Amino acid sequence: MCYICQLINLIIKKFILQNIIKDVKLAWIKRNKIIILFFLLVVIFFNISYFTNALHPINYEGKGFYGWWDQSQYLRMAKEISKGDLQSNEYNYGLAYPLLAVPFVKLIKIDPFYIPNLILFILTILFTYKSTKILLNQQYALFSVLLLATATNIILWFIVPWRNSITIVSTIILFFLYLRNKNTWFYYCIIGIIFGINFSAGYIDVLLLGPLFVVSYFRPLKFDFTRNNIIKHIPAVFIGTLIVGLTLFSHHYYFGSIIKTPYAKHTNKLGANDQSIEMYDMSNIFSSLKETLYSYPNRGNDRDPLFISSPIILLALVGIPFLFKNNRSLIIGLVLSIMFTIIFYGSFPSFSGNGLSYHCIRYVSNWVPPLICIGMVGISRIIKENG
């Protein structure tokens, strides 16, 4: 009798359940074939843009954009970490971004950041799609992704290795999490991970994204501080604290102090460079914004002011009043975070018309995906009111 039971169990597992699972997968693919095809086209578009980029290392005997300072240091750090031999003079930027490339140093020697950047780009596209779908519907969601990929220069910050790609992905995920509004431990864990990684990658970005972190984290909480609710936050706090703690420990190990970051070494003969605190000057803000947003002479698609290279984001001005009605804290969080970003980066000489040649627009490009989503809300209302 036992053998018969085992035989029946085997039949159920091997044939019935497998076929059911297979049918479910096929049904899911058939139901979402347009979305799958669309995302495949996005990946193809990324690869075409990547391999045809004029500064791709393959065109310059392995140099290309790795001949630039930031990119050369990302690559150098990834290689040394992969060998377990990172020295203090090689620790020149936050750890999080170079760590992403470590598994691919030997696999893709010419550009180990290719796979991590492709994944980050796909995540940016995915959460832009999901966010717009929550706000509107699938049609507008697909349209938002199309605009993001083709009507902005956002893809450049994933083709050329920049640690800001982490900030871009983090911003749209936080935007999505606010809209999703789930009071679960996993929800809070994602925010904890994002917090830790952004601290490890760029330090200041945690403060600049602060208002968005706050509204995304506390919206589902609804000030319910019961024991069961508080327990959900323990994993998030632990993970965020762990990543931050390990980063601070690396500062102590390499530089002798937990508060001394790699950026402390970014100095010239005068003891400062264009991103050092000594160069912070709020009087630069208005002229910097004018040059970087719209008025500086065109330098080419990857070096144009933001509103010239990505004019579609201006549609967000139409969508904000409509979104504000039901998502007031989200808009307040976004506006405050954007203001903090502008005040901080706009106060440095590197964020200027001349800085466009060095892709200074990357400092504010993390706001492009959520602004696209908000712009879709504006478009939908215009169509509805005139349709």
C-alpha positions as CSV (number, residue, x, y, z in Angstrom):
1,M,0.0,0.0,0.0
2,C,2.9,2.3,0.9
3,Y,4.4,1.7,-2.6
4,I,1.1,2.6,-4.3
5,C,1.0,5.9,-2.3
6,Q,4.6,6.7,-3.3
7,L,3.7,5.9,-6.9
8,I,0.7,8.1,-6.8
9,N,2.7,10.9,-5.2
10,L,5.4,10.5,-7.9
11,I,2.8,10.7,-10.7
12,I,1.3,13.9,-9.1
13,K,4.7,15.6,-8.8
14,K,6.3,14.5,-12.0
15,F,3.4,14.7,-14.4
16,I,0.4,16.6,-13.1
17,L,2.1,19.4,-11.1
18,Q,4.8,19.9,-13.7
19,N,2.3,20.2,-16.5
20,I,0.1,22.6,-14.5
21,I,3.2,24.7,-13.7
22,K,4.2,24.6,-17.4
23,D,0.7,25.6,-18.4
24,V,0.7,28.4,-15.9
25,K,4.0,29.7,-17.2
26,L,2.8,29.5,-20.8
27,A,-0.4,31.2,-19.9
28,W,1.6,34.0,-18.2
29,I,3.8,34.4,-21.3
30,K,0.8,34.5,-23.6
31,R,-1.0,37.0,-21.4
32,N,2.1,39.3,-21.2
33,K,3.6,38.7,-24.6
34,I,3.4,42.4,-25.6
35,I,5.1,43.5,-22.4
36,I,7.8,40.8,-22.7
37,L,8.4,41.8,-26.4
38,F,8.6,45.4,-25.4
39,F,11.2,44.8,-22.7
40,L,13.2,42.7,-25.1
41,L,13.2,45.6,-27.5
42,V,14.4,47.9,-24.7
43,V,17.3,45.5,-24.0
44,I,18.2,45.4,-27.7
45,F,18.1,49.2,-27.8
46,F,20.4,49.4,-24.8
47,N,22.9,47.0,-26.4
48,I,22.8,48.9,-29.7
49,S,23.4,52.2,-27.9
50,Y,26.2,50.6,-25.8
51,F,28.2,48.9,-28.5
52,T,27.9,51.9,-30.9
53,N,28.9,54.4,-28.3
54,A,31.9,56.4,-29.7
55,L,33.8,56.0,-26.4
56,H,33.2,52.2,-26.0
57,P,36.5,50.7,-24.8
58,I,36.6,48.3,-27.7
59,N,37.2,51.2,-30.0
60,Y,40.2,52.5,-28.0
61,E,42.2,49.4,-27.2
62,G,40.5,48.9,-23.9
63,K,40.5,52.6,-22.9
64,G,37.6,54.7,-24.2
65,F,35.6,56.0,-21.3
66,Y,38.0,54.1,-19.0
67,G,40.5,56.7,-19.9
68,W,38.5,59.2,-17.8
69,W,39.4,59.6,-14.1
70,D,36.2,58.4,-12.4
71,Q,35.7,55.4,-14.7
72,S,39.4,54.4,-14.4
73,Q,39.1,54.4,-10.6
74,Y,35.9,52.4,-10.6
75,L,37.6,49.8,-12.8
76,R,40.8,49.8,-10.7
77,M,38.9,49.4,-7.5
78,A,36.8,46.5,-8.9
79,K,39.9,44.7,-10.1
80,E,41.8,45.1,-6.8
81,I,38.7,44.1,-4.7
82,S,38.4,40.9,-6.9
83,K,41.9,40.0,-6.0
84,G,41.4,40.9,-2.3
85,D,44.1,43.5,-2.6
86,L,42.5,46.9,-2.4
87,Q,45.0,49.5,-1.0
88,S,44.2,52.9,0.6
89,N,45.6,54.8,-2.4
90,E,43.2,52.8,-4.7
91,Y,40.1,53.4,-2.5
92,N,39.0,56.6,-4.3
93,Y,35.2,56.3,-4.5
94,G,32.4,54.7,-2.6
95,L,32.6,50.9,-2.4
96,A,29.1,50.0,-3.5
97,Y,29.4,50.7,-7.2
98,P,32.8,49.0,-7.9
99,L,31.5,46.0,-5.9
100,L,28.8,45.4,-8.5
101,A,31.4,44.8,-11.1
102,V,33.6,42.4,-9.1
103,P,31.9,39.2,-10.2
104,F,32.5,40.2,-13.9
105,V,36.1,41.3,-13.8
106,K,37.4,38.1,-15.2
107,L,34.3,37.3,-17.2
108,I,34.1,40.5,-19.2
109,K,37.6,42.0,-19.0
110,I,37.0,44.9,-21.4
111,D,34.1,46.3,-19.4
112,P,33.1,44.4,-16.2
113,F,30.4,47.1,-15.5
114,Y,28.4,46.1,-18.6
115,I,26.2,43.5,-16.9
116,P,25.6,45.5,-13.7
117,N,24.7,48.6,-15.7
118,L,22.4,46.6,-18.0
119,I,20.6,45.2,-14.9
120,L,20.4,48.6,-13.3
121,F,18.9,50.0,-16.6
122,I,16.4,47.2,-16.8
123,L,15.4,47.9,-13.2
124,T,14.9,51.6,-14.0
125,I,12.7,50.7,-16.9
126,L,10.8,48.1,-15.0
127,F,10.0,50.3,-12.0
128,T,9.1,53.3,-14.3
129,Y,6.7,50.9,-16.0
130,K,5.2,49.6,-12.7
131,S,4.9,53.1,-11.3
132,T,3.0,54.5,-14.3
133,K,0.8,51.4,-14.4
134,I,-0.2,52.0,-10.8
135,L,-1.0,55.7,-11.5
136,L,-2.7,55.0,-14.9
137,N,-2.8,51.8,-16.9
138,Q,-0.6,49.5,-19.0
139,Q,-0.8,51.6,-22.2
140,Y,0.5,54.7,-20.5
141,A,3.1,52.6,-18.7
142,L,4.5,51.3,-21.9
143,F,4.5,54.8,-23.4
144,S,6.4,56.1,-20.3
145,V,9.1,53.5,-20.8
146,L,9.4,54.3,-24.5
147,L,9.8,58.0,-23.7
148,L,12.3,57.4,-21.0
149,A,14.5,55.2,-23.2
150,T,14.3,57.3,-26.4
151,A,13.3,60.9,-25.5
152,T,15.8,61.4,-22.7
153,N,19.6,60.8,-22.4
154,I,19.1,58.6,-19.3
155,I,20.6,55.6,-21.0
156,L,24.0,57.4,-21.2
157,W,24.4,57.1,-17.4
158,F,24.2,53.3,-17.8
159,I,26.4,53.0,-20.9
160,V,29.3,55.0,-19.3
161,P,30.0,53.7,-15.8
162,W,28.8,56.3,-13.3
163,R,28.0,55.5,-9.7
164,N,25.0,57.8,-10.1
165,S,23.2,54.9,-11.9
166,I,22.6,53.5,-8.4
167,T,20.9,56.8,-7.4
168,I,18.7,56.7,-10.5
169,V,17.5,53.2,-9.8
170,S,17.0,53.9,-6.1
171,T,14.9,57.0,-6.8
172,I,12.4,55.3,-9.0
173,I,12.2,52.3,-6.7
174,L,11.4,54.6,-3.8
175,F,8.8,56.3,-5.9
176,F,7.2,52.9,-6.8
177,L,7.3,51.8,-3.2
178,Y,5.4,54.9,-2.1
179,L,2.7,54.2,-4.7
180,R,2.6,50.5,-3.8
181,N,2.1,51.3,-0.1
182,K,2.6,47.8,1.4
183,N,3.0,47.5,5.2
184,T,5.3,44.4,5.1
185,W,8.8,43.6,6.4
186,F,10.0,43.0,2.8
187,Y,8.8,46.4,1.8
188,Y,10.8,48.0,4.6
189,C,13.8,45.8,3.9
190,I,14.1,47.1,0.3
191,I,14.1,50.6,1.7
192,G,16.8,49.6,4.2
193,I,18.9,48.1,1.4
194,I,18.5,51.2,-0.8
195,F,19.5,53.4,2.1
196,G,22.7,51.4,2.9
197,I,23.8,51.0,-0.7
198,N,23.3,54.7,-1.5
199,F,25.4,55.6,1.5
200,S,28.1,53.2,0.5
201,A,28.0,54.4,-3.1
202,G,27.8,58.2,-2.7
203,Y,27.3,59.2,0.9
204,I,25.6,62.6,0.3
205,D,22.8,61.0,-1.8
206,V,21.2,59.6,1.3
207,L,20.6,63.1,2.6
208,L,19.5,64.4,-0.7
209,L,17.0,61.6,-1.1
210,G,16.1,62.0,2.6
211,P,12.5,63.4,2.1
212,L,11.7,60.7,-0.4
213,F,13.0,58.1,2.0
214,V,10.9,59.5,4.8
215,V,7.6,59.6,2.8
216,S,8.2,56.2,1.3
217,Y,9.0,54.6,4.6
218,F,6.3,56.1,6.8
219,R,3.4,56.1,4.4
220,P,2.3,52.5,5.0
221,L,3.3,52.7,8.7
222,K,0.4,55.2,9.4
223,F,1.9,55.9,12.8
224,D,0.8,52.5,14.0
225,F,3.5,51.7,16.6
226,T,2.1,48.5,17.9
227,R,4.5,45.6,18.7
228,N,3.6,43.6,15.6
229,N,4.1,46.6,13.4
230,I,7.4,47.5,14.9
231,I,8.8,44.0,14.5
232,K,8.4,44.4,10.7
233,H,11.1,47.1,10.8
234,I,13.8,45.1,12.6
235,P,15.2,43.5,9.4
236,A,15.2,46.8,7.5
237,V,17.0,48.6,10.3
238,F,19.5,45.7,10.7
239,I,20.3,45.6,7.0
240,G,20.6,49.3,6.5
241,T,22.8,49.6,9.7
242,L,24.9,46.7,8.6
243,I,25.8,48.2,5.2
244,V,26.5,51.6,6.7
245,G,28.5,50.1,9.5
246,L,30.7,48.0,7.1
247,T,31.3,51.1,5.0
248,L,32.3,53.1,8.1
249,F,34.6,50.3,9.2
250,S,36.3,50.4,5.8
251,H,37.0,54.1,6.4
252,H,38.6,53.3,9.7
253,Y,40.6,50.4,8.2
254,Y,41.9,52.3,5.2
255,F,41.9,56.0,6.4
256,G,42.1,55.8,10.1
257,S,38.8,57.4,10.8
258,I,35.2,56.4,10.2
259,I,34.3,59.9,9.2
260,K,37.0,60.2,6.6
261,T,35.7,59.2,3.2
262,P,37.6,58.6,-0.1
263,Y,36.5,62.0,-1.3
264,A,38.8,63.6,1.3
265,K,41.7,62.6,-1.0
266,H,40.2,64.4,-4.0
267,T,42.4,67.5,-3.8
268,N,44.7,69.5,-6.0
269,K,47.8,71.5,-5.1
270,L,45.7,74.2,-3.4
271,G,44.1,71.5,-1.2
272,A,40.7,71.5,-2.9
273,N,39.1,70.5,-6.2
274,D,35.9,71.5,-7.8
275,Q,33.9,69.1,-5.6
276,S,35.6,69.8,-2.3
277,I,33.6,71.4,0.5
278,E,36.1,74.3,0.3
279,M,34.6,75.2,-3.1
280,Y,30.9,75.2,-1.8
281,D,29.3,78.5,-2.8
282,M,25.6,79.0,-2.8
283,S,26.0,82.1,-5.0
284,N,26.7,79.7,-7.9
285,I,23.2,78.1,-7.8
286,F,21.2,80.4,-10.1
287,S,23.9,80.7,-12.8
288,S,24.6,76.9,-12.6
289,L,20.9,76.1,-13.0
290,K,20.6,78.4,-16.0
291,E,23.6,76.8,-17.7
292,T,22.8,73.2,-16.9
293,L,19.1,73.2,-17.4
294,Y,18.4,75.2,-20.6
295,S,20.7,78.1,-21.7
296,Y,24.2,76.7,-22.4
297,P,25.1,76.4,-26.1
298,N,24.5,72.8,-27.3
299,R,27.5,70.5,-27.0
300,G,26.0,67.4,-28.5
301,N,23.2,65.1,-27.2
302,D,25.2,63.7,-24.3
303,R,26.4,67.2,-23.3
304,D,23.3,69.3,-23.7
305,P,21.5,71.1,-20.8
306,L,18.8,68.9,-19.2
307,F,15.7,70.5,-20.7
308,I,17.4,70.4,-24.2
309,S,18.4,66.7,-23.9
310,S,15.2,65.6,-22.1
311,P,12.5,68.2,-22.7
312,I,9.7,65.6,-22.1
313,I,10.2,65.9,-18.3
314,L,8.7,69.4,-18.4
315,L,5.3,67.6,-18.8
316,A,5.6,66.8,-15.1
317,L,4.6,70.4,-14.5
318,V,1.2,69.5,-15.9
319,G,0.9,66.3,-13.9
320,I,2.0,67.5,-10.5
321,P,-1.3,69.4,-9.7
322,F,-3.4,66.3,-10.5
323,L,-1.1,63.9,-8.6
324,F,-0.9,66.2,-5.6
325,K,-4.6,65.6,-4.8
326,N,-4.2,62.0,-3.8
327,N,-0.4,61.8,-3.2
328,R,0.4,65.0,-1.4
329,S,3.2,63.6,0.7
330,L,4.9,62.1,-2.4
331,I,5.0,65.4,-4.2
332,I,6.2,67.2,-1.2
333,G,9.0,64.6,-0.7
334,L,10.0,64.8,-4.4
335,V,10.0,68.6,-4.4
336,L,12.1,68.8,-1.2
337,S,14.6,66.2,-2.5
338,I,15.0,68.0,-5.8
339,M,15.5,71.3,-4.0
340,F,18.2,69.7,-1.7
341,T,19.9,68.2,-4.8
342,I,19.9,71.6,-6.6
343,I,21.1,73.5,-3.6
344,F,23.9,71.0,-2.9
345,Y,25.3,70.2,-6.3
346,G,24.4,73.7,-7.8
347,S,26.8,75.2,-5.2
348,F,29.9,73.6,-6.8
349,P,31.8,74.8,-9.9
350,S,31.6,71.3,-11.4
351,F,27.8,71.7,-11.8
352,S,27.9,74.4,-14.6
353,G,27.9,74.9,-18.3
354,N,31.5,73.8,-18.5
355,G,30.7,70.8,-16.4
356,L,28.3,69.5,-19.1
357,S,31.4,68.2,-20.9
358,Y,32.0,66.0,-17.9
359,H,28.3,64.8,-17.7
360,C,27.5,66.9,-14.6
361,I,23.8,66.4,-15.5
362,R,24.1,63.0,-14.0
363,Y,23.8,64.6,-10.6
364,V,20.1,65.4,-11.2
365,S,19.2,62.7,-13.8
366,N,17.8,60.5,-11.0
367,W,14.7,62.7,-11.1
368,V,14.0,62.0,-14.8
369,P,12.2,58.6,-14.4
370,P,9.7,59.8,-11.7
371,L,9.1,63.0,-13.6
372,I,8.3,61.0,-16.7
373,C,5.7,59.1,-14.6
374,I,4.2,62.3,-13.4
375,G,4.2,63.7,-16.9
376,M,2.1,60.7,-18.0
377,V,-0.5,61.7,-15.5
378,G,-0.6,65.2,-17.1
379,I,-0.9,63.7,-20.6
380,S,-3.7,61.4,-19.5
381,R,-5.7,64.3,-18.0
382,I,-5.2,66.5,-21.1
383,I,-6.4,63.7,-23.3
384,K,-9.4,63.0,-21.0
385,E,-10.4,66.6,-20.9
386,N,-10.1,67.1,-24.6
387,G,-11.3,63.7,-25.7
